[in-house]
Amino acid sequence: MKKTFTLEIASPCSENFDKMIPNANGSFCNSCAKNVIDLSRKTNSEVATFISKNKDKNICARLKATQLEEEFQYNEVSKFGNLKYAAVAASILIASNVAGQEKTPVKTEINQPIQRHIIGKVAYNQSISVTIKGRLLEVKTNKPLSKKDYPNLTLSVNGSQNEVKVNSKTGDFSIPVEILKNSKTFEVTIKSEYNIFSKTIPFDVNNIKGNILTQNIIIDESDLSKVEVMMLGGLGINYVEDKKSSKS
């Protein structure tokens, strides 16, 4: 069953996120002695996955103001539904055993359907380990993005949690990834302190030399130019009623 929800921060916090201590679970706030999760740098699907795993916890987070206007979805498995079907299956099994004990077994002839077999070579889409190396450059200037305007630039591929820092002076990056051998493209996600942008890059397996793919990433600075307003504080999850079920 799909759960749809929105996010809110009822009482925004005035603490400076940049002065908090980064750790594996976010950044630690000394004022309230809690970890603050940076959801502002995550995609819609990443936020939904995080909430589905932590919805019962008291979460303090950092959000973009625009994320408060978005709707998120995740699939929730009903535990009650699983128990219900398990109980039905168990009752059928018990009834079958009782019936089997009361009746004398009768020999029956079973007609098995003819099995059709297909012979041939099994094909599968094999993934390969590649290190993508290149420079992140601005299309108009052919130079690295401004460190002042776009601090802490990172780069990831195909939605992976593995992010690497982009050299602020040269634009150089190097990231190990797994790519399907017959892929024609891969998606690069570029994040700065306040921005996020994704771009699809053409991919040709023949360009890989010694497990290294040399590929510059060229973007238009205007795609990253909008500065998002950030909010900190206790995260509220507002579940949205399914319109279809409310009509029925």
VOMAR-480325 format. One line per 4 residues: their letters; for each residue x, y, z of C-alpha. Coordinates in steps of 0.1 Angstrom, whole numbers, plus 5000, padded with zeros to 4 digits. Each point is the difference from the previous one (the first is absolute). Layout:
N
a> X Y Z ~ ...
end
This chain:
248
mkkt> 5000 5000 5000 ~ 5014 5034 4990 ~ 5003 5026 5027 ~ 4999 5037 4989
ftle> 5013 5027 5023 ~ 5013 5035 5002 ~ 5026 5015 5024 ~ 4999 5030 5023
iasp> 5022 5017 5026 ~ 4975 5016 5024 ~ 5027 5018 5020 ~ 5030 5009 4979
csen> 5034 5000 5018 ~ 5024 5029 4999 ~ 5032 4979 5004 ~ 5027 5003 4974
fdkm> 5002 4966 4982 ~ 5035 5008 4986 ~ 5014 5002 5035 ~ 4987 4966 5011
ipna> 5023 4970 5001 ~ 4995 4976 4971 ~ 4997 4963 5007 ~ 4988 4968 4984
ngsf> 4963 5007 5009 ~ 4999 5037 4991 ~ 5014 5029 5020 ~ 5001 5002 5038
cnsc> 4983 5031 5015 ~ 5016 5009 5034 ~ 4970 5022 5010 ~ 4975 4972 5001
aknv> 5025 4970 5000 ~ 4983 4984 4970 ~ 5010 4990 4965 ~ 4985 5022 4972
idls> 4994 4981 4968 ~ 5007 5020 4968 ~ 4970 4991 4978 ~ 5006 5031 4979
rktn> 5026 4981 4980 ~ 4979 4970 4993 ~ 4977 4993 4970 ~ 4963 4994 5004
seva> 5004 4962 5000 ~ 5029 5001 5025 ~ 4979 5021 5024 ~ 4970 4976 4997
tfis> 5023 4970 5006 ~ 5015 5017 5031 ~ 4966 5008 5014 ~ 4987 4965 4995
knkd> 5028 4986 5021 ~ 4999 5027 5027 ~ 4964 5011 5001 ~ 4996 4989 5037
knic> 5030 5020 5012 ~ 5004 5036 5012 ~ 5018 5015 4970 ~ 5018 5034 5000
arlk> 5007 5009 4964 ~ 5012 5027 4975 ~ 4977 5006 4971 ~ 4997 5023 4970
atql> 4969 5022 5001 ~ 4988 4985 4967 ~ 5000 4965 5015 ~ 4972 5011 5023
eeef> 4978 5004 4969 ~ 5008 4965 4986 ~ 4981 4967 5005 ~ 5020 4968 5007
qyne> 4990 4964 4997 ~ 5012 4966 5013 ~ 4986 4965 5000 ~ 4989 4987 5034
vskf> 4994 4963 5005 ~ 4971 4993 5023 ~ 5010 4976 5028 ~ 4963 4993 5008
gnlk> 4994 4990 4964 ~ 5029 4976 5001 ~ 4987 4984 5033 ~ 4965 4998 4985
yaav> 5012 4981 4969 ~ 5022 4977 5021 ~ 4970 4991 5022 ~ 4979 4992 4970
aasi> 5028 4978 4985 ~ 5004 4982 5034 ~ 4962 4993 5003 ~ 5000 4986 4964
lias> 5030 4978 5009 ~ 4983 4986 5032 ~ 4967 4993 4981 ~ 5019 4982 4973
nvag> 5018 4978 5025 ~ 4968 4991 5018 ~ 4983 4991 4967 ~ 5030 4979 4991
qekt> 4998 4980 5033 ~ 4963 4993 4996 ~ 5001 4987 4964 ~ 5017 4968 4987
pvkt> 5028 5010 4976 ~ 4990 4994 4964 ~ 5025 4993 4973 ~ 4997 5026 4973
einq> 5017 5004 4967 ~ 5016 5034 4995 ~ 5003 5013 4965 ~ 5030 5023 4999
piqr> 5001 5028 4974 ~ 5027 4997 4974 ~ 5030 5022 5010 ~ 5013 5021 4972
hiig> 5036 5009 5001 ~ 5019 5027 4983 ~ 5037 4995 4993 ~ 5024 5028 4995
kvay> 5025 5024 5015 ~ 4989 5018 5031 ~ 5004 5038 4997 ~ 5001 5023 5029
nqsi> 5008 5037 5005 ~ 5034 4999 5017 ~ 5012 5029 5022 ~ 5036 5011 4998
svti> 5022 5019 5025 ~ 5012 5033 4986 ~ 5017 5031 5014 ~ 4987 5031 4983
kgrl> 5026 5028 4999 ~ 4996 5035 4987 ~ 4993 5036 5007 ~ 4967 5018 5009
levk> 5000 5031 4979 ~ 4976 5029 4991 ~ 4989 4999 4964 ~ 5005 5038 4993
tnkp> 5034 5004 5016 ~ 5013 4965 4998 ~ 5013 5005 5035 ~ 4992 4985 5034
lskk> 4970 5014 5019 ~ 5006 5027 5025 ~ 5009 4987 5034 ~ 4984 5031 5016
dypn> 4967 4996 4982 ~ 4999 4962 5001 ~ 5018 4988 5032 ~ 5006 4963 5008
ltls> 4992 4986 4965 ~ 4995 4963 4999 ~ 4992 4975 4973 ~ 4983 4967 4999
vngs> 4989 4976 4972 ~ 4967 4982 4994 ~ 4985 5009 5034 ~ 5028 4983 5019
qnev> 5006 5010 5037 ~ 5037 5002 4991 ~ 5009 5037 4995 ~ 5034 5014 4992
kvns> 5012 5036 5005 ~ 5007 5021 4969 ~ 5033 5019 5001 ~ 4990 5036 5004
ktgd> 5031 5013 4982 ~ 5002 4977 4971 ~ 4966 4984 4998 ~ 5016 4965 5000
fsip> 4981 4970 5014 ~ 5005 4962 5001 ~ 4972 4977 5009 ~ 4998 4961 5000
veil> 4966 4987 4987 ~ 4982 4969 4988 ~ 4985 5005 4965 ~ 4980 4975 4979
knsk> 5021 4990 4971 ~ 4973 5007 4974 ~ 4990 5033 5014 ~ 4999 5029 4976
tfev> 4999 5027 5027 ~ 5006 5007 5037 ~ 4986 5027 5023 ~ 5023 5024 5019
tiks> 4986 5018 5031 ~ 5019 5032 5009 ~ 4994 5015 5035 ~ 5014 5032 5016
eyni> 4992 5014 5035 ~ 4966 5013 4988 ~ 4994 4985 4966 ~ 4994 4967 4982
fskt> 5000 4992 4963 ~ 4999 4968 4979 ~ 5011 4994 4965 ~ 4999 4970 4976
ipfd> 5034 4993 4984 ~ 5005 4978 4968 ~ 5020 4969 5007 ~ 5019 4977 4977
vnni> 5017 4969 5015 ~ 5027 5002 4973 ~ 5013 5032 5015 ~ 5011 4982 5031
kgni> 5038 4995 5001 ~ 5014 4978 5028 ~ 4968 5004 5021 ~ 5003 5038 4997
ltqn> 4974 5021 4983 ~ 5012 5035 4993 ~ 4969 5023 4998 ~ 4997 5037 5007
iiid> 4967 5012 5013 ~ 4989 5033 4984 ~ 4971 5018 5015 ~ 4983 5034 4997
esdl> 5006 5021 5031 ~ 4964 5013 4999 ~ 4988 4965 5008 ~ 5016 5004 5035
skve> 4996 5037 5004 ~ 4968 5000 5022 ~ 5009 5001 5037 ~ 4975 4980 5021
vmml> 4989 5012 5034 ~ 5009 4975 5027 ~ 4980 4991 5032 ~ 5011 4981 5031
gglg> 4979 4985 5027 ~ 4979 4971 5011 ~ 4985 4982 4969 ~ 4963 4995 4998
inyv> 4985 4974 4976 ~ 4965 5007 4987 ~ 4983 4970 4984 ~ 4978 5008 4970
edkk> 4966 4982 4997 ~ 4997 4978 4969 ~ 4974 5019 4979 ~ 4989 4967 4982
ssks> 4993 4982 5032 ~ 4981 5029 5016 ~ 4976 5001 4971 ~ 4991 4963 5002
end
